[in-house]
């Protein structure tokens, strides 16, 4: 797997690219604005001059009177750059040159015709220029209008091109330098901020990397200066560690209890086998030993079956394959299957599940849960009765098993569905402590619950209920 780039580098590259583009666009906009402003100001100076000529040379009656303008301004007589000369020409309506400023005569090749008009130039259009010897000039050519708006002539004003390009070049260099330094400063800031964001994450990662099965009790500290999101990450990781720690502890308890529950019957089996092999015995003695072994093996099979059922439920991540089931029918069938055992123990077994209790669920798991509840009730009831009932209520199908045994004290019921837990006063009764745990897990896997309550006048009432739809 290719190594992933670090967060700070990705942040620097992506944000740096965005900043570079933004600053480039900003610099380009500033430069274009300066270029447009420079060209506009250059044209405006000539147009102001043309407007002054218009005001003087056009008489109120519409006649063109070039002599009315004051032609003796220094910038109309000389061509020295220090006085910023303006080259002024006035043309008649037929395009014939009527009057020119004195500095125009200083050049033999100065155009004596009307050049292209410049009144409709676009905002970004370049200056209208012409070459005069080794010098470049720009010009403004506009009509002279009478009071009615009719053209009576043309005024043309030219001027040396100011050093716009050099100024724009210096501006571009300054913008490049300034924006480059700004970009470098911003990238340094991004790098620093990225480090501030990453440091708490690195501290959390380093601490989490040092955890092992032996140190799951430790928790990831929230680094000083961590923001809310980083603190939330640390809290979520600590929550996961707490659940993992609990799962490991439960697995250790489960393994130890499972080993203990299996070791005891295996020890008993081994003892019976050793006694049987010490000397020759009669066939009846061997049969009695085999009956004892069969009882122990049956208990082990029940324990292993319960463990496998719980393991399958714990390992399942997919929803149960639900199908229509009738809890009342399951209750009746399991009660009839358990009736011989009830008769053998001298217990009365009552069934009150005449009506249907339809639902949807996994029939084998529900049947195993009901069988387990019945087995528990018959096992822990020395005398009296066991009753089974089923029905529907408030959108739930339910099965209840009630006995007249010793029951479970209210202070112990919170642990009754723990795996391998057994009440203190029934430790002498053979069993694994998995029955209620399995029934509770089956109920929860169906979105239901297992409730324990005292029976009247004594005993235990266990109700397994699941929604009618899964």
SEZAPA-982025 format. One record per residue: residue in three letters; x, y, z of N, C-alpha, C in turn. Coordinates in steps of 0.2 Angstrom, whole numbers, plus 5000, padded with zeros to 4 digits. Example, Ala and Ser with C-alpha at 12.3 -4.5 7.8 and 13.67 -1.06 7.14 Angstrom:
<atoms>
Ala506649725039506249785039506649845039;Ser506449895035506849955036506450005039;
</atoms>
This chain:
<atoms>
Unk500449945000500050005000500450065000;Unk500350114995500750174995500650215001;Unk501250245003501250285009500850355008;Unk500350365012499950425011500350485013;Unk500250545010500650605011500350635018;Unk500750665022500550695028500050755027;Unk499650765032499150815032499450885030;Unk500050905034500250975033500550985026;Unk500850925023501050935016500450945011;Unk499950905012499350905008498950975009;Unk498951005015498651065016499051125013;Unk499751115013500151165010500151165003;Unk500051105000500051104992499351134990;Unk498851104993498151124991498051194992;Unk498151214998497951285000498451334997;Unk499151314996499651354993499451364986;Unk499151314982498951324975498451374975;Unk497951364979497351404979497551484980;Unk498051494985498251554987498651584981;Unk499051544978499451564972499051594967;Unk498551554965498051574960497651634962;Unk497451644968497051704970497551764970;Unk498151754972498651814972498851834965;Unk498851784961499051794954498451834951;Unk497851814952497251844949497251914952;Unk497351924958497351994961497852034958;Unk498452014958499052054955498852074947;Unk498552024944498452034937497852094936;Unk497352084941496852134941497152204943;Unk497552204948497852274949498252304943;Unk498652254940499052284935498652304929;Unk498152264927497652284922497352354924;Unk497152354930496852424932497252484931;Unk497952464933498352524933498552544925;Unk498552484921498652504914498052544911;Unk497452524913496852554910496852624913;Unk496952634919496952704922497452744919;Unk498052724918498652764914498452784907;Unk498152734903497952754897497352804897;Unk496852794902496352834902496552904904;Unk496952914909497252974911497653014905;Unk498052974901498353004895497853024890;Unk497352994889496853014884496453074887;Unk496353074893495953134896496353194896;Unk496953194896497353254896497353284889;Unk497353244884497253264877496553294876;Unk496053254878495353274877495153344881;Unk495453354886495353414890495653474885;Unk496253464882496553514878496053524872;Unk495753464869495353474863494753504865;Unk494453494871493853534873493953604874;Unk494553624876494753694877494753724870;Unk495053694865495053714858494353724855;Unk493953674856493253674854492853744857;Unk492953754863492653814866492853874863;Unk493453884860493753944858493653954850;Unk493753904846493753914839493153904836;Unk492553884839491953874836491553934838;Unk491353984834490954044836490254024837;Unk489854074840489154054842488754044836;Unk488954074830488554074824488754004820;Unk489253964823489453904820490053914815;Unk490353974814490953984810491553954814;Unk492053934810492653904813493153964813;Unk493353984819493854034819494454014823;Unk494953984820495553954823495954004827;Unk495954074824496354124827496154144834;Unk495454124836495254144842495554104848;Unk495954044846496254014852496954044853;Unk497154034859497754064861498354014860;Unk498754024854499253974852499853984854;Unk499954034859500654054861500854024868;Unk500453974870500653934876501353894874;Unk501753894879502453864878502353794876;Unk501853754878501853684876501553674869;Unk501353734866501153734859501753764854;Unk502253794857502753824853503453774853;Unk503553744859504153704859504053624859;Unk504653594858504553514858504953484863;Unk505253524868505653494873505253454878;Unk505453394880505053354884504953374891;Unk505353424893505253444900504653494901;Unk504453514895503853564896503153524893;Unk503253454892502753414890502353444884;Unk502653444878502353484873501653454870;Unk501153494868500553464865500553494858;Unk500553444853500553464846499753474843;Unk499553534842498853544841498753564833;Unk498253534830498053544823497353554823;Unk497053604819496353614818496253604810;Unk495753564808495653554801494953574800;Unk494853594793494153624791493753564790;Unk493053574788492653514787492853474781;Unk493253504776493453464771494153424772;Unk494353434778494953394780495653434779;Unk495553504776496153544775496353574782;Unk497053574783497353594789497253674789;Unk496953694794496853774794497353804799;Unk497553774804498053804809498353744813;Unk499053754814499353704818499853744823;Unk499953714829500353754834501053754831;Unk501453804834502153814831502553754832;Unk502553714837502953654837502853604832;Unk502253604829502153554823502653574818;Unk502753634816503253654811503953634812;Unk504153614818504753594820504953524817;Unk504453494814504553424811504253424804;Unk504753404799504553404792504053354791;Unk504053294794503653234793502953234797;Unk502853284801502253284805501653274801;Unk501153234802500553224798500153284797;Unk499953304791499553354790498853334788;Unk498653284790497953254788497653234794;Unk496953224794496553194799496753124800;Unk496953104806497053034808496453004810;Unk496452934811495852894813495552924820;Unk494952934820494552964826494652914832;Unk494652944837494752904844494152914848;Unk493652934846493052954851492752884853;Unk492752834850492452774851492852714854;Unk493452734857493952684859493652644865;Unk493752584865493552534871493952554877;Unk493752524882494052534889494852514889;Unk494852454886495552414886495952424879;Unk495652474875496052484869496652524870;Unk497152504866497852534866497752614864;Unk498252654866498252714863498352724856;Unk498052774852498152784845498852814844;Unk499252784841499952814840500152824833;Unk500652864832501052864826501752884827;Unk502252864822502952874823503152934820;Unk503552974823503853034821504653034822;Unk504953014817505653004817505852944822;Unk506152954827506352904832505852904838;Unk505352954838504952954843504252934842;Unk503852904847503152884846502752934850;Unk502152954846501753004849501052964849;Unk500552984854499852964853499453024852;Unk498853014850498453074848497753054850;Unk497353114850496653114850496353154845;Unk495953124841495553164835494853164836;Unk494553224837493853234838493553284834;Unk492953284833492553334828492453394832;Unk492453454829492253514831491553524830;Unk491053534835490353544833490053614835;Unk489653624831489253694832488753684837;Unk488353734838487753734843487253684842;Unk487153664835486653614833486953544833;Unk487553534835487953474835488153454828;Unk488253494823488453474817489253494817;Unk489553444813490353454813490553504808;Unk490953554811491153604807491953604806;Unk492253554808492953544808493253484812;Unk493853484813494153424817494753454821;Unk494853434827495353454831495753394832;Unk496453394832496853344833497453364837;Unk497553324843498053344848498453284849;Unk499153294848499653234849500053254855;Unk500453204857500853214863501353154863;Unk501953164866502453114867502153054871;Unk502152994869501952944874502352944880;Unk501952954886502252944892502552874894;Unk503052874898503352804899502952764903;Unk502352744900501852694903502152624904;Unk502452604899502652534899503252524904;Unk503652574905504152564910503852564917;Unk503352614918502952614924502552554926;Unk502252524921501952464921502352404923;Unk502952404920503452354921503652354928;Unk503852414931504052424938503452404942;Unk502852414941502252394945502252324945;Unk502352284939502252214938502852184943;Unk503452214942503952184946503852194954;Unk503552254956503352264963502852214965;Unk502352204961501752164963502052094963;Unk502452064959502752004959503151994965;Unk503552044967503952034973503452034979;Unk503052084980502552094986502152034986;Unk501752014981501351954981501751884983;Unk502351884980502751824982502951824989;Unk503151874992503251874999502651865003;Unk502051895001501451875004501251805004;Unk501351774998501251704997501651665002;Unk502351685002502751645007502551655014;Unk502351715016502151725023501551685024;Unk501051685020500451645021500551575021;Unk501051545017501151475017501551455024;Unk501951505026502251485033501751485038;Unk501251535038500651535042500251465042;Unk500151445036499751385035500151325038;Unk500851325037501251265039501151265047;Unk501251325050501151335057500551315060;Unk499951335057499351315059499251245058;Unk499451215052499451145051499751105057;Unk500351125059500751095064500351095071;Unk499951155072499551155078499051105078;Unk498751095072498151055072498450985072;Unk499050965069499250895069499550875076;Unk499850925079500250895085499750865090;Unk499150885092498750845096498550775093;Unk498450775087498350715084498950665084;Unk499550695083500150655084500150625091;Unk500050665096500050645103499550585104;Unk498950595101498450545102498650475099;Unk498950485092499150425089499750395092;Unk500250425095500750395098500550355104;Unk500050385108499850355114499450295112;Unk499050295107498650245105499050185102;Unk499650205099500050155096500350115102;Unk500450145107500750105113500350065117;Unk499650065115499250025119499249945117;Unk499149905121499149835120498549805124;Unk498549735124498049705127498149705135;Unk498749715137498849725144498749795147;Unk498749845142498649915144497949945142;Unk497449905141496849925138496449975143;Unk496649965150496350005155496650085154;Unk497150095151497350165150496950205145;Unk496950265146496550305142496950365138;Unk496750385132497150435129496950505132;Unk497550535134497450605137497250655131;Unk496850705133496650755128497250805129;Unk497650815123498150865123497950935125;Unk498450965128498351035130498251075123;Unk497851125123497751165117497351125111;Unk497051065113496751035107496051065106;Unk495851075100495251105098494651055100;Unk494051075098493451035100493450975096;Unk493550975090493550915086494050865088;Unk494650885090495150835092495050805099;Unk494750855103494450825110493950775109;Unk493450785104492950735103493250675100;Unk493750675096494150615093494350575099;Unk494750615104495050575110494450545114;Unk493950585115493350555119493050495115;Unk493050495109492750435105493250375106;Unk493850395105494350335105494350305112;Unk494250355118494250325124493650285125;Unk493050305122492450265123492550195120;Unk492850195114493050135111493450085115;Unk493950115118494450085122494050055128;Unk493650095131493250065137492850005135;Unk492450015129492049955127492549895125;Unk493049905122493549855120493849825127;Unk493949865132494249835138493649795141;Unk493049825141492549785144492449715140;Unk492549715133492449655129492949605131;Unk493549635132494149585134494049555141;Unk493849595145493649575152493149525152;Unk492549535148492049485147492349425144;Unk492749425139493049365136493449325141;Unk493849365145494249325150493749295155;Unk493249325157492749295162492449235158;Unk492249245152491849195148492349135148;Unk492949145146493449085145493549055151;Unk493649095157493749055163493149015165;Unk492549045165491949015167491848955163;Unk491948965156491848905151492248845153;Unk492948865154493448815156493248775163;Unk492948815168492748785174492148745173;Unk491648765169491048725168491148665165;Unk491648665160491848605156492248555160;Unk492748585164493148545168492848505174;Unk492348535177491948495182491648435180;Unk491248435174490948375172491548325169;Unk492048355166492548305164492948275169;Unk493048305175493348275181492948225183;Unk492248235184491748185186491748125181;Unk491748135175491848085170492448045171;Unk493048075172493648045173493647995179;Unk493348025184493247995191492847925190;Unk492347935187491847875186492247815182;Unk492547845176492947795172493547765176;Unk493847795180494447765184494147715189;Unk493647735192493347685197493047625193;Unk492747635188492547575184493147535182;Unk493647555180494247515178494647485183;Unk494547505189494947475195494947405195;Unk494347375194494247305195493647285191;Unk493647215190493047195186492347205190;Unk491847225186491247235189490647195186;Unk490147195189489547165186489247205180;Unk488847175175488547215170488147265173;Unk487747255178487347305181487747365184;Unk488347355187488747405189489047445183;Unk489147415178489447455172488847495169;Unk488247465169487647505166487547565170;Unk487647555177487447615181488047665180;Unk488647645179489147695178489047735171;Unk488847695166488647725160488047775160;Unk487547755165487047805165487247865169;Unk487747865173488047925176488447965171;Unk488847925167489247965162488747995157;Unk488147965155487747995151487448055153;Unk487248055160487048115163487548175162;Unk488148155164488648215164488748235156;Unk488748185152488848205145488348245142;Unk487648235145487148275143487148345145;Unk487448355151487548415154488048455150;Unk488648425148489148455144488848475137;Unk488448435134488148445128487748505128;Unk487348515134486948575134487348635135;Unk487848635139488348685140488648705133;Unk488948665130489248675123488748705118;Unk488148675118487648705114487448775116;Unk487348795122487248855124487848905122;Unk488448885123489048925121489048935114;Unk488948885110488948895102488348945100;Unk487748935103487248985102487349055103;Unk487649065109487849135111488449155106;Unk488949115105489449135100489149155093;Unk488749115091488449135084488049205085;Unk487649215090487349275091487849335091;Unk488349325095488849375096489249395090;Unk489349345086489749355080489349375074;Unk488649375074488249395069488249465068;Unk488349495062488349565061487749585056;Unk487449525053486949535048486249525052;Unk485749565049485049555053484849485052;Unk484449465057484149395057483749375051;Unk483849315049483349295043482649285046;Unk482249335046481649325049481149295045;Unk480649255048480049225044479549225049;Unk478949215047478349215051478349155057;Unk478249175063478249125068477649135073;Unk477449085076476949085081477249065088;Unk477349115092477649095099477149055103;Unk476549065102476049015106476148945104;Unk476248935097476348865095476948835098;Unk477548875097478148855100478048835107;Unk477748885111477648865118477248805119;Unk476748785116476348725117476848665115;Unk477148675109477548615107478148595112;Unk478448655115479048645119478748615126;Unk478148645128477848615134477748545134;Unk477448525128477248455128477948405127;Unk478448435124479048395124479348395131;Unk479248445136479548445142479048405147;Unk478448385145477948355150478248295153;Unk478548245150478848185153479348205159;Unk479748255158480248275163479848305169;Unk479348345168478948375173478548315177;Unk478248265173477948205177478448175181;Unk479048165178479648125182479848165188;Unk479748225188479948265194479348275199;Unk478748255197478148265201477948335201;Unk478048375195477748445194477148445190;Unk476748495191476148505187476348555182;Unk476248535176476448585170475848605167;Unk475648675167475048705164475248745158;Unk474848735153474948775147474348825145;Unk474448885144473948935143474148975137;Unk474148935131474348965125473848945119;Unk473248955120472748935115472748975109;Unk472749045110472649085104473349095101;Unk473349115095474049125091474349185094;Unk475049185094475449245095475949255090;Unk475649285084476149285078476649345079;Unk477249325075477749375075478149355069;Unk478749385069479249375064479949365067;Unk480249315066480949305069481249235067;Unk481749215070482149155069481849095073;Unk481449055070481149005074481548955078;Unk482148935075482548895079482848925085;Unk483048995085483249025091482749035096;Unk482149055093481549065098481349005102;Unk481348945098481248885101481748865106;Unk482448875105482948865109482848905116;Unk482648965115482549015121481948985125;Unk481348965122480848945126481048875129;Unk481348835126481548775129482048785135;Unk482448835134482948845140482548875146;Unk482048915145481648945150481248885154;Unk480948845150480648785153481148735157;Unk481648725154482148685157482348715164;Unk482548775164482648815170482148805175;Unk481548815173480948815178480848745181;Unk480948695177480848625179481448605183;Unk482048635182482648615185482648645192;Unk482448705193482548735199481848745204;Unk481348705202480748695205480748625209;Unk480848625215480848555218480148525219;Unk479648565220478948545220478448595218;Unk477848575216477348635215477148625207;Unk477248685204477048685197477448735193;Unk477348725186477648765181477148785176;Unk477048845174476548865170476848905164;Unk476548885158476848915152476248955149;Unk476349015147475749055143476049095137;Unk475649115133475849155127475249195125;Unk475449255121474949295118475249355115;Unk474849405114475049465111474849525115;Unk475249585115475049645119475449695116;Unk475149755115475449815113475949805107;Unk475849775102476249765097476849715098;Unk476749675103477249625105476949555106;Unk477349505104477149435105477549415111;Unk477249375116477649355122477549285124;Unk478049255127477949195131478149205138;Unk477749175142477949185150478049115153;Unk478549105157478649045160478649055168;Unk478249025172478149045179478248975183;Unk478548985188478648925192478548935200;Unk478548885204478448895211479048875215;Unk479648885212480248875215480548925219;Unk481148935221481448985226481449055223;Unk481449055216481449125213482149155213;Unk482249215211482849255211482749315215;Unk483149325220483049385224483049455220;Unk482649505222482649565218483349595217;Unk483849585222484449615221484949575217;Unk484749515215485149475211484949475203;Unk484349505202484049495195484449535190;Unk484749595192485149625187485749585184;Unk485949535188486549485186486249425183;Unk485549415183485349345181485449325174;Unk485549385170485649365163486349365161;Unk486849375166487549375165487749295163;Unk488249285159488449225157488749185163;Unk488549125165488849085170488649105177;Unk488149155177487949175184487449135187;Unk487449115193486949075196486849105203;Unk486249095205486049125212486349085217;Unk486549125223486949085228486549025231;Unk485949025231485548975235485348915230;Unk485648915224485548855219486148825217;Unk486748845220487348825217487448745217;Unk487048715222487048635222486648605216;Unk486248645213485848615207486348615201;Unk486348555197486748555191486548605186;Unk487048635183486848685178487448725176;Unk487448765171487948805168487948875169;Unk487348905171487248975171487149015165;Unk486948975159486949005153486249015150;Unk485748985154485048985151484749045150;Unk484749085156484449155155484849205151;Unk485549195151485949235146485749225139;Unk485649155137485449135130484749165129;Unk484249155133483649185132483649255131;Unk484049295135484049365135484349385128;Unk484849355126485249375120484749355114;Unk484449305114483949295108483449345108;Unk483149365114482649415114482949485111;Unk483549505113483849565111483949565103;Unk484149505101484349495094483749505090;Unk483149495093482449505089482149575091;Unk482549625094482349685096481849685102;Unk481849625106481449625111481749625118;Unk481449595123481749595130481549535134;Unk481949525139481749475144481649505151;Unk481149495154480949525160480849475165;Unk481149485171481049445177480649475183;Unk480249435186479849465191479649405196;Unk479449425202479249375207478549345205;Unk478449275206477849245205477449245211;Unk476749235211476349235217476149165219;Unk476249145225476549185231477249185231;Unk477649135227478349135227478549095221;Unk479149105219479449085213479649135208;Unk479749115202479949165197479549165191;Unk479449225188479049235182479549265177;Unk479649235171480149255166479649265159;Unk479749325157479349345151479749365145;Unk479749325139480149345133479649375129;Unk479749435126479349475122479749505116;Unk479449495110479749525104479249565100;Unk479449615096478949645092478649595087;Unk478049615085477649575080477949575073;Unk478349635072478749635066479449655067;Unk479849625063480649625064480949665059;
</atoms>
